[in-house]
Amino acid sequence: MRAHCPWFLLILGFVASASYNPTTRWIVDHPQTLFAWEDACIWIPCKYKIPNSNTQLDNILLFQKYEFDNDTRKFKGTILYNKTGMNTKSDQFSSQQERVTFLGNRKDNCTLKIHPIYANDSGKLGLRMISGTDRWMEGIHLNISKKPFQPYILLPPEIREFQSVTLTCILNFTCFGYDIHLQWDLKDSKTTSITSSISSSVSNVYTKSRLTFQPKWTDHGKKVTCEVQHTSKVLSVNSVHLDVKYTPKLKIQVNSTEVKEGNSVTMTCQVIGSNPELRTEVSWFKDGRPLQEQEWEQEQEQEQMSKLTLHSVTKDMGGKYQCRASNDIGEGESEEVVLTVLYAPKPSRVHISPSPAEEGQSVELICDSLASPRATKYTWYHNRKEVPGDTQEKLQITNVSLWHVGNYSCLAENHLGRGTIYQEADLDVQYAPKAVTTVIQSFTPIREGDNVTLVCKYNSSNPDVTNYEWSPRGSGSEVTPGVLKIQKVTWNSMPVSCAACNHKCSWAPSVSLNVHYAPRAVKILKVSPASEIHAGHRVLLQCAFSGSYPAEVRFFWKKNGSLVQEGRDLTFSSISPEDSGNYNCMVSNSVGETSSQAWSLQVLYAPRRLHVSITPGDRVMEGKKATLSCESDANPPIFKYIWFDSSGQDLHFSGQKLRLESLRVQHTGSYHCQGTNDLGTGESPPSTLTVYYSPETIGKRVALGLGFCLTVCILAIWGMKFQKKWKHSQSQQGLQENSSGQSFFVRNKKARRTPLSEGPQSQGCYNPAMDDTVSYAILNFPESETHSAGDAGTPATQGPPPSNDTVTYSVLQKRHMGDYENVSPSCPEDDSIHYSELVQFGAGKRPQAKEDVEYVTLKH
């Protein structure tokens, strides 16, 4: 037994390892550790997955301080919650202690809530879940403190002034139904936004609040507080101090911002803050430019202060002063201090704007003389003569002219003294070219197509003329400056003007070329009638044109290229179709002659001269084709044709051409046509068509005569034989009627006939002549050998007919449409063999009809 034990254990281990599959384990997700304090509540978010996805949770238990009993193979400990046989209609269950609430479901949610919570609940809870034979124990760690614990504040790695920063306050606690609020406190600082959020997931449970603001350098060292509040009561507090990095902050002071030229001045720069510490010493700047060492004397009293002294101040030392210093964050600078140096006006100069000036414009002259304070009085000179009444810094000339041309100078004064004249300025007045004219240098009169030369001239200009312009643009080409040549001048040439230009152009008055040209835009106008022209109307045509220079003209008319008459008007007292044609009118003057476009004169009239033409001729063999055409003369064209035969019968054909195919001798005769348009109707004289027999027809007729004679002979012979047979059958008629003659009717099996499909497959059409087809018959049964012996006896001695006398007979018949089944197909019917049952009437018992007979239709 001991020898086999190791093998048995090995086999059990192999089976256990083979049956183990990680995917069949329970999957339970929840936070690793949850935090709370006494008298609060705790929220345990939880998700699970049962190995067998088709099953549901049957039982759930919550143990406190649990352990596994190896003897009983069960877990033991304090049970905080136990739910067996879970109710499927509700997802929430309360324990008997009413401290634990199960907020999950039987499928995938195992969320729990414990309220209130106690300090002795700290430790490990066991969540026992059972589903059929599948069981699982999940451990959950709780950390419960006696008092509410502090939140912790997250700071960014570095805080700089003027850069948006976000502080985060986090409390590792949240429980729905237990109100928690995080309150920020940052005194004397403006916050931009505060956002709060609660997170409850299977990975973590916490309450978080974010504070966003832009710190100033004065916020360095300030305390930021985050409070945990419950129903407006502060539960815990945590604080941090801000470490705001900022550039050095400097302040500059000066004993006086105004100093007379030659005196001294002192400035002091103090560093009032820097985080981190200064990296360089304080430096001084004037108008944004560093001061050179020889320009100033610096005294560094201490690390946080620097002093600047300017000796024997000159006017150039006036300006904007500031001090700067740097640390690892950047460079800081103080506010600018403006130092004003007082002195008497310096030698003056005059600025003219605009310069050079244009005649008629406004001109401003400015006296430029440096002085501190500014000069209060100015004296102006024109060509070294004082300009009376003008004592301002600016001298205005509203409408400058050539009289204002010359030299200008000025003197400036303030309370410290009077300046001197340094430089004079010349006022130059410019003007556009004057007295500009356009001169024609070609022979007159100018005819259309001639070459014309024009010259642009002027009287004076300042500055000199640099170029010329012509209007309209593109009217010609400039041969030399001021000379324009127009190639092949047009009849409608616009008046021409030129401009002489320096910096400004002066235009000359326009000059008309007075171009002589032949009459233009000649066209024909229909004066009367106002509507369409019909034969017999009075028609008046008029020749018109748009212009002519000179105005004296003559008129001529042509029809189809031939001269008709002279004069402006062309009159037809009673127009006829022969007057139709293409007309032109011509207008001429001393320059030339112009013709109008061809004008088509259309005369409308009723159909006339109708006649019938036959193709291929008036004699045609039968079986051939013939085409009859109705020829006519009409305007507008004929829209309706009617054809008649020799008897005047309307052939009911309205086309211009009558086509006769497969001609027969009966087509022989006379034909005439009638044509109609909008104005009337015309009729043609008759034309005769003769159709003669073909050789084939003549042969057929001869064969037909011989065949008819042969048929008569055959019928006579068969008639004689039939008469003899008929007499013999009459002698046997009485016996047959008593023994076997029976009346019967045909009963069709009730079957609806399927209509034939439309198309070319149909075999025939419905024939109205078949409507009277007889649907019954008399059948004489032939005598059989069995009854031959009884024929001499009386009918009473005859026995009943044998059972096989009832026969199903077939009738070959082409059924016509419209029978009692009310089927009336529009397509042709087919030929079919219809089977019917023939029931024999007479002596004896009527045989039973066969119900199992199937009838079919054989189509051919």
Salt bridges, closest charged atoms under 4 A:
GLU38 OE1 - LYS146 NZ 3.68
ASP58 OD1 - ARG106 NH2 3.81
GLU67 OE2 - LYS76 NZ 3.76
ASP121 OD2 - ARG99 NH1 2.90
GLU138 OE2 - HIS30 NE2 2.73
GLU158 OE1 - ARG160 NE 2.79
GLU161 OE2 - LYS249 NZ 2.92
ASP219 OD1 - LYS222 NZ 3.13
ASP243 OD1 - HIS220 ND1 3.59
ASP243 OD2 - LYS245 NZ 3.41
GLU261 OE1 - LYS346 NZ 3.80
ASP287 OD2 - LYS286 NZ 3.05
GLU297 OE1 - HIS311 NE2 3.05
GLU301 OE2 - LYS307 NZ 2.85
ASP316 OD1 - LYS315 NZ 3.19
ASP328 OD1 - ARG279 NH1 3.91
GLU333 OE1 - ARG324 NE 3.38
GLU358 OE2 - HIS503 NE2 3.42
GLU359 OE1 - LYS434 NZ 3.48
GLU364 OE2 - LYS394 NZ 3.90
ASP368 OD2 - HIS351 NE2 3.04
GLU393 OE1 - ARG374 NH2 2.68
GLU413 OE2 - ARG418 NE 3.51
GLU424 OE2 - ARG384 NE 3.64
GLU448 OE2 - ARG520 NH1 3.40
GLU469 OE1 - ARG473 NH2 3.84
GLU532 OE1 - HIS534 NE2 3.53
GLU566 OE2 - ARG554 NH2 2.78
GLU578 OE2 - ARG608 NH2 3.38
GLU578 OE2 - ARG609 NH2 3.81
ASP633 OD2 - ARG608 NE 3.04
ASP633 OD2 - ARG609 NH1 3.84
GLU683 OE2 - HIS672 NE2 3.10
ASP819 OD2 - ARG815 NH2 1.99
GLU821 OE1 - ARG815 NH2 3.76
ASP830 OD1 - ARG753 NH2 1.88
ASP830 OD2 - LYS859 NZ 3.50
ASP831 OD1 - LYS814 NZ 3.56
ASP831 OD2 - HIS860 NE2 3.84
GLU837 OE1 - ARG747 NH2 3.04
